[in-house]
Amino acid sequence: MADQPFDRVQSLQANAAYQLANVVKTRPQFAPITPRWVTKFMEFRAVETGVYRINRVTEGETPLDALCSKDDPMGTEIPQGFIQYDEHPRELRLNAISTILNVDTRIQDVFSAPYDQTAEQVALAVESLKERQESQLINNVDYGLLPHAAPHMRIKPRKGAPTPDDLDDLLSLVWKEPSFFLAHPRAIAAFARECTKRGVPPDTEIIHGGRFLMWRGVPIIPTDKLFVDGEKNPKAPTGKTSILLVRTGEAKRGAIGLYQGGIPNDQARGLSLRFRGINDHGVASYLLNLYCAVAILADDAVAALDDVEVGIYNDPR
């Protein structure tokens, strides 16, 4: 028999051979997971009772004078007074971010190789709660960084797009040891374009394992939780957002994250996992609670640049 053309020779096909192949498998890949740099850069403080009280001095009342000059005559009376405290300090109560996870025990029994189904489900649930936590730290109406920036600490850009001048204005507000800028990736791109236009490209630096743009020595941290027109991933080419400048640290009278300490068998900082039992249908249930809040210890710890336009390009094309 004459030789058949090479492309017509019969052989074992890939779709059949695949049934016997030992393919490499990965853990479930959860696309919405972000680096969550906010929780890495923010200083956190454990709360024992779920409440954090911010005691402040009453500003502008009973100033405490002092005698400084050695040239005053003998017998000069030393000034006296006291420091008045706020009699109604603000108390922050930790917010609980909760979810219930259900896992069919039969699925767990049969399909837990090579990856444990319950462990993978719990890990993905924890990631989901941590994503929500970062959003709450920024946007929560009761304690979030953005809504609780003081009115006198809020400014607007000169021309819509965020310029070096605008970020310098933020630095003039949070000038006591600023820790980091916080901005949506689209806002960071808009700022970089303005820097390129002026010929002053920002430096970069590796911090906590990530590479960040720097401005005046302060890192610009990306997060998609500072929404653009209320969206994490806006489809429109234009939109408005805010850029924050934060000082963090309790010793610096900055903004600090709060979490519930002393939780038994905690899965992460302030996160509890409790087994709720197995129902009559063989479904195991788990309760996850993540307790968090933010305390802004002084008004000058957070400044906001509002109404930042992210869709302005210097190239008319």
Secondary structure as UniProt FT lines:
FT   HELIX           6..8
FT   HELIX           14..17
FT   HELIX           18..20
FT   TURN            31..32
FT   HELIX           37..41
FT   STRAND          44..47
FT   STRAND          51..54
FT   TURN            59..60
FT   TURN            70..71
FT   TURN            74..75
FT   STRAND          90..93
FT   STRAND          95..104
FT   HELIX           105..110
FT   HELIX           117..139
FT   TURN            141..143
FT   TURN            145..148
FT   HELIX           151..153
FT   STRAND          154..155
FT   HELIX           164..173
FT   STRAND          180..183
FT   HELIX           185..198
FT   STRAND          203..207
FT   TURN            208..209
FT   STRAND          210..215
FT   TURN            216..217
FT   STRAND          218..222
FT   TURN            224..225
FT   TURN            229..230
FT   STRAND          240..246
FT   TURN            250..253
FT   STRAND          255..260
FT   TURN            264..265
FT   TURN            269..270
FT   STRAND          271..278
FT   TURN            280..281
FT   STRAND          283..296
FT   HELIX           299..301
FT   STRAND          302..309
//
